[in-house]
Amino acid sequence: MPQKSAGPGFESWGRYPKLDASVVPLNWTSDFPLRPPPATRMLPVGAGRSYGDVCLLGHGTLLRTRGPGLSGGMDRLLDFDPATGILCCEAGATLGEILDFAVPRGFFLPVSPGTKYVTVGGAIANDIHGKNHHVAGTFGRHVPRFELLRSDGTQLICSPAQNANWYAATIGGMGLTGLIAWAEVKLRPIVSRRIRYTGIKFSGVEEFIALSEAHAKSEYTVSWIDCLATGHNFARGIFMAGEHDTVAAPLKRSKPARLSLPFNFPEFVLNRWSVGVFNALYYNKQHTKTKNAIVDYEPFFYPLDKLQHWNRMYGRDGFLQFQCVLPWEAGQPGLLEILKTISSSRLASFLAVLKVFGDAPSPGMMSFPKPGITLALDFPIRREIAFDLLERLAAITLEHKGRMYPAKDATMTAGQFQAFYPQWKKFAAYIDPAFDSAFWQRVTV
């Protein structure tokens, strides 16, 4: 059932649930711990790019490391060593700000999700992954050290060798172990902004898996899949692979996005017919089976970032995202069952992403990725329909021994979460006693 509240003090990117909270901006580490301590529980948040309630705390205090409008706060770049590629920055700095600094100097992020507006603290807390997970693993693997501040004033320098248990608990720890003050990120060298791109049309899950195996050595791979198509078009999609170009070219900062969606779309705009038309156009815009091109890294990594506030297209009620990973032994039948369930539902998703996760282990105790196939989809909230659908998808995921991603969830039950993450009780011992979240309340009742 949907959660209700009087109104939002801070929204996640999915805009659901809407929960009241006090928002306290943090500009310096000395602003925390709060004195006197608040009567309510606390939770650190960054840019609010998590999709569900992992960054929300109803009637609590949100410690915001990122200023409104994505400027200000704990966002300073502190140090950089070009010999090692290690950048030190505060937790409120975004990946986009790191790129603005690093790309002109010949460096790039080690791992990036589909948006550059994520803060470094959020990237660690959710142990984000990207198109190169099969070769590079998660973001946490590229964070040598960070400082963790606890509500009792304790300061911990965390690394694989120092306070290793806190290091493991905080990476993927959903912001519950304390406030990350600063972190080191090991960047990778590049000589060009350009990406050598290959797009290949596929039909069906078997062909997607075969393409993933054939391109296992490509640095970046991801697929768009049509979740509405039926019959001979069922599970059609476009497999995309990319590599950083090795031919030296000018390294300039990206231009800021100028387009913005100024209003919420009416509910009727996104429906099976309109999304079906979009999917058909997107699939058929590539006229040949295979397409090779040289593209800038911005449209390759961040196609949606060029439109600010794109989440408004789902309407004022927001949307739900579902992301699961299914282990290899159950991946194909489980994925087919999920796709058939979506195709037969009354909801449509045009932002459907399919990818293979590699076997590089994450250092995080509660990290989401594991070897197998991952599928991510967005669904507009349409009364109870979306919640019923996600309930079925979660049940299929559990049945096939997969798990769902907390950073993108707003609906999984306590029983499902505890089955997906049996280590949750071990992790709970590291939670700061003054910290909590709407997600944690929901999945640990």
C-alpha positions in Angstrom: 0.0 0.0 0.0 1.2 3.5 -0.7 2.6 5.5 2.3 1.1 8.9 3.0 2.2 12.0 4.9 1.4 15.6 5.1 4.0 16.7 2.6 7.6 16.5 1.6 10.5 18.4 3.3 12.9 16.6 0.9 12.2 14.4 -2.1 14.0 11.4 -3.5 14.3 11.3 -7.3 11.3 9.0 -7.6 9.2 11.5 -5.6 7.7 8.7 -3.5 7.0 8.4 -0.7 6.4 12.0 0.4 7.7 12.4 4.0 8.1 15.4 6.2 11.5 16.0 7.7 13.7 18.8 9.0 16.6 19.6 6.6 19.8 20.8 8.2 22.5 22.0 5.8 26.1 21.0 6.5 28.8 23.3 5.2 31.7 22.1 7.3 32.5 19.0 9.2 32.4 21.1 12.4 28.6 21.5 11.9 28.3 17.8 12.9 27.6 16.3 15.4 24.7 18.6 16.1 24.8 20.3 19.5 22.5 19.8 21.3 21.6 16.5 19.7 18.2 16.5 18.0 15.2 14.8 19.7 14.6 12.9 16.4 16.7 10.5 14.5 19.1 11.7 11.8 20.2 10.7 8.3 22.8 12.2 6.0 21.7 12.9 2.5 23.3 14.4 -0.6 21.7 15.3 -3.9 18.6 13.1 -3.4 19.2 11.0 -6.5 18.2 7.7 -4.7 14.9 6.6 -6.1 12.9 5.4 -3.1 13.1 6.0 0.7 16.7 5.1 1.4 17.4 8.9 1.6 14.3 9.8 3.5 13.4 9.9 7.2 9.8 10.9 8.1 9.7 13.4 11.0 13.5 13.1 11.4 16.4 15.4 10.7 18.2 15.1 7.3 21.8 16.3 7.4 22.2 17.6 3.8 25.8 17.7 2.5 24.6 19.3 -0.7 23.0 22.7 -1.0 19.6 23.2 -2.7 19.9 23.6 -6.4 23.0 21.3 -6.3 25.4 24.0 -5.2 27.2 24.6 -1.9 27.5 22.5 1.2 30.3 20.0 1.8 31.4 20.0 -1.8 35.0 21.0 -1.9 37.8 19.1 -3.8 40.6 18.9 -1.3 43.6 17.3 -2.9 44.7 15.5 -6.1 47.8 13.5 -6.9 48.3 13.2 -10.7 51.0 10.5 -10.2 48.5 8.1 -8.6 45.2 9.6 -9.8 43.8 9.8 -6.3 41.5 12.7 -5.7 40.4 13.6 -2.1 37.1 15.5 -1.8 34.3 16.2 0.6 31.2 13.9 0.6 28.9 16.5 -1.0 31.0 16.9 -4.2 29.2 15.4 -7.2 30.6 13.1 -9.8 29.9 15.9 -12.3 32.2 18.3 -10.4 34.9 15.7 -10.3 34.6 15.3 -14.1 34.8 19.0 -14.6 38.1 19.0 -12.6 39.5 15.7 -13.8 38.7 15.4 -17.6 40.8 18.5 -18.6 43.6 17.0 -16.6 43.3 13.6 -18.4 41.4 11.6 -15.8 38.0 10.0 -15.6 35.8 8.3 -13.0 36.6 4.7 -12.2 32.9 3.8 -12.1 29.8 5.9 -12.9 26.1 5.3 -12.8 23.6 6.8 -15.4 23.8 10.3 -13.8 26.7 12.5 -12.8 24.6 14.4 -10.3 25.3 11.8 -7.5 27.4 12.9 -4.6 30.5 11.0 -3.6 28.9 10.3 -0.2 25.9 8.9 -1.9 28.0 6.8 -4.3 29.8 5.2 -1.3 26.6 4.8 0.8 24.8 3.0 -2.1 28.0 1.4 -3.6 26.9 2.4 -7.0 27.8 0.5 -10.2 28.0 1.3 -13.8 28.4 0.0 -17.3 31.9 -1.4 -16.5 30.9 -3.5 -13.5 31.9 -6.7 -15.3 35.5 -5.4 -15.4 35.8 -2.8 -12.6 33.3 -3.8 -10.0 31.5 -1.2 -7.8 32.5 2.3 -6.9 33.6 1.2 -3.4 36.5 -0.8 -4.9 38.0 2.5 -6.0 37.7 4.3 -2.7 41.0 3.8 -0.8 40.0 5.8 2.3 37.4 7.9 3.9 36.6 9.6 7.2 33.5 8.6 9.1 32.1 10.9 11.7 29.8 9.3 14.4 27.1 11.2 16.4 29.1 10.7 19.6 32.0 12.7 18.1 34.1 9.7 17.1 36.2 10.2 14.0 37.3 7.1 12.1 39.7 6.9 9.2 38.4 3.8 7.3 40.3 1.7 4.7 40.8 -2.0 3.9 43.7 -1.9 6.5 42.4 0.6 9.0 39.0 0.2 10.7 38.3 -2.4 8.1 34.9 -3.4 9.6 33.7 0.1 9.5 35.0 0.5 5.9 33.0 -2.6 4.9 29.8 -1.5 6.8 29.8 2.0 5.4 30.3 1.0 1.7 26.8 0.1 0.7 25.6 1.0 4.2 22.9 3.4 3.1 24.2 6.3 5.1 23.4 4.6 8.4 26.8 4.1 9.9 27.7 7.8 10.3 28.5 10.9 8.2 31.2 10.5 5.6 33.3 13.7 5.8 35.7 13.2 2.9 36.8 10.4 0.7 39.6 9.4 -1.7 38.6 8.3 -5.2 41.2 6.7 -7.5 40.6 8.1 -11.0 41.6 6.4 -14.3 43.6 8.1 -17.1 42.2 9.1 -20.5 43.5 10.9 -23.5 40.2 11.9 -25.1 36.5 12.7 -24.3 35.5 10.3 -27.0 34.0 6.8 -26.7 34.3 4.2 -29.4 30.7 2.9 -29.5 29.1 -0.2 -30.9 25.4 -0.8 -30.9 23.9 -4.2 -31.8 20.3 -5.1 -32.1 19.2 -8.3 -30.4 16.1 -10.4 -30.2 15.6 -12.3 -27.0 17.4 -13.0 -23.8 19.6 -15.8 -25.3 21.1 -13.4 -27.8 21.6 -10.7 -25.1 23.6 -13.2 -23.1 25.6 -14.3 -26.1 26.5 -10.7 -26.9 27.5 -10.1 -23.3 29.9 -13.0 -23.5 31.3 -12.0 -26.8 32.0 -8.5 -25.5 33.2 -9.5 -22.0 36.5 -7.7 -22.6 34.8 -4.4 -23.6 35.2 -1.8 -20.9 31.6 -0.7 -20.9 28.5 -2.7 -21.8 24.8 -2.1 -21.2 21.5 -2.9 -23.1 18.2 -1.2 -23.6 15.3 -3.7 -23.7 11.8 -3.2 -24.9 9.6 -4.5 -22.1 6.3 -4.0 -24.0 7.0 -5.9 -27.2 5.2 -9.2 -27.6 5.2 -12.0 -30.2 8.3 -12.2 -32.4 9.5 -8.9 -31.0 9.5 -10.1 -27.3 12.6 -9.1 -25.4 14.1 -7.2 -28.3 16.7 -4.6 -27.5 20.0 -2.8 -28.4 23.2 -4.0 -26.8 25.7 -1.2 -26.4 29.5 -1.5 -25.9 32.1 1.3 -25.5 35.8 1.9 -25.0 37.7 5.1 -24.2 39.3 6.3 -27.5 43.0 6.0 -27.4 43.6 8.7 -30.0 44.5 11.9 -28.2 42.0 14.7 -28.5 41.2 18.0 -26.7 40.0 17.4 -23.1 37.6 20.2 -22.2 34.9 20.6 -19.5 31.4 19.7 -20.4 28.9 22.5 -21.1 26.1 22.8 -18.5 22.7 21.3 -19.3 20.4 24.0 -20.6 17.2 22.1 -21.1 14.7 21.6 -18.2 11.3 20.1 -17.8 9.4 22.9 -16.1 6.2 21.1 -15.1 4.8 17.7 -14.2 3.3 15.8 -17.1 -0.4 14.9 -16.8 -1.0 11.2 -15.9 -2.3 10.3 -19.3 0.9 11.1 -21.2 2.8 8.0 -20.2 0.7 4.9 -21.1 1.2 1.6 -22.9 0.4 3.2 -26.3 2.8 6.2 -26.0 5.6 4.2 -24.5 5.0 1.5 -27.1 5.5 4.1 -29.8 8.6 5.4 -28.2 10.1 1.9 -27.9 9.4 1.1 -31.5 11.0 4.4 -32.6 14.0 3.9 -30.4 14.6 0.4 -31.6 14.2 1.2 -35.3 16.2 4.4 -35.2 19.2 2.1 -35.7 18.6 1.0 -39.3 21.2 -1.7 -39.4 21.9 -4.7 -37.1 25.3 -3.2 -36.0 26.3 0.4 -35.7 29.8 1.7 -35.0 30.4 5.4 -34.1 32.7 7.8 -32.2 30.6 9.6 -29.5 31.3 12.1 -26.7 31.2 10.5 -23.2 28.3 12.7 -22.1 25.5 11.1 -24.2 27.1 7.7 -23.8 27.1 7.8 -19.9 24.5 10.4 -19.1 21.8 10.6 -21.8 19.1 11.8 -19.3 21.3 14.5 -17.7 20.8 16.8 -20.6 17.2 17.3 -19.4 17.0 18.7 -15.9 14.1 17.5 -13.8 13.3 14.7 -16.2 11.5 12.9 -13.3 8.6 15.3 -13.7 7.6 13.4 -16.8 6.0 10.8 -14.5 3.7 13.3 -13.0 3.3 14.7 -9.5 2.7 11.2 -7.9 6.2 10.2 -9.1 7.4 6.7 -10.1 8.8 3.5 -8.7 12.0 1.9 -9.9 12.6 -1.8 -9.7 16.1 -3.2 -10.0 17.1 -6.8 -9.4 20.1 -9.0 -10.0 19.5 -12.7 -10.7 22.4 -15.2 -10.4 23.6 -17.0 -13.5 22.0 -20.3 -12.7 18.5 -18.8 -12.5 19.1 -15.7 -14.6 17.6 -16.6 -17.9 14.3 -18.3 -16.7 13.9 -15.6 -14.0 14.4 -12.8 -16.4 12.0 -14.3 -18.9 9.3 -14.6 -16.2 9.9 -11.0 -15.1 9.7 -9.7 -18.7 6.5 -11.7 -19.4 4.9 -10.3 -16.2 5.7 -6.8 -17.2 4.6 -7.2 -20.7 1.2 -8.6 -19.6 0.7 -5.8 -17.0 -1.1 -2.5 -17.7 2.0 -0.5 -17.0 4.8 0.5 -19.3 8.5 1.3 -18.8 10.6 2.9 -21.5 13.7 3.3 -19.3 14.5 -0.4 -19.1 18.2 -1.3 -18.7 19.7 -4.8 -18.9 23.3 -5.6 -17.9 25.7 -8.3 -16.8 27.4 -8.0 -13.4 30.9 -9.5 -13.1 32.5 -11.5 -10.3 34.7 -8.7 -8.8 33.7 -8.7 -5.1 32.6 -5.5 -3.5 34.2 -4.4 -0.3 30.8 -3.5 1.1 29.0 -5.7 3.6 25.6 -4.7 2.2 26.4 -4.1 -1.5 23.9 -5.0 -4.1 25.8 -6.4 -7.1 26.7 -10.0 -7.4 27.5 -12.1 -10.5 24.5 -12.5 -12.8 22.1 -10.4 -14.8 20.6 -7.1 -13.6 17.4 -5.5 -14.9 16.3 -1.9 -13.9 13.0 -0.4 -14.9 10.8 2.7 -14.0 7.1 2.6 -13.6 4.8 5.6 -13.2 2.7 5.4 -10.0 -0.9 4.6 -11.2 -3.0 4.0 -8.1 -2.4 0.4 -6.8 -1.4 -1.0 -10.2 2.3 -0.2 -9.9 2.5 -1.5 -6.3 0.8 -4.8 -7.2 3.3 -5.2 -10.2 6.4 -4.6 -8.1 5.1 -7.0 -5.4 5.0 -9.7 -8.1 8.4 -8.8 -9.5 9.9 -8.9 -6.0 8.4 -12.4 -5.4 9.9 -13.6 -8.7 13.3 -12.2 -7.8 13.2 -14.0 -4.4 12.0 -17.3 -6.0 15.0 -17.2 -8.3 17.5 -16.4 -5.5 18.2 -12.9 -6.7 18.0 -9.6 -4.8 16.8 -6.0 -5.2 18.7 -2.7 -4.9 17.8 -0.7 -1.8 18.9 2.6 -3.5 16.1 2.1 -6.0 13.4 0.6 -3.9 10.3 1.9 -2.2 8.2 -1.2 -1.9 10.0 -4.4 -0.8 8.8 -6.0 2.4 10.8 -6.7 5.5 10.7 -10.4 4.7 12.0 -9.9 1.2 14.8 -7.6 2.3 15.9 -10.0 5.0 15.9 -12.9 2.6 17.9 -10.8 0.0 20.4 -9.6 2.6 20.7 -12.3 5.3 23.8 -10.4 6.7 21.5 -7.5 7.7 21.7 -8.3 11.5 25.5 -8.2 11.3 25.4 -4.9 9.6 22.9 -3.5 12.1 25.6 -3.5 14.8 27.4 -0.7 12.9 24.5 1.6 12.6 25.0 4.9 14.4 22.5 4.9 17.3 21.3 8.4 16.3 20.7 7.4 12.7 17.7 5.9 10.9 15.9 6.0 7.6 12.4 5.4 6.3 13.8 2.4 4.3 15.5 0.8 7.4 12.3 1.2 9.4 10.3 -0.4 6.6 12.5 -3.4 6.1 13.5 -4.3 9.7 10.1 -4.3 11.4 
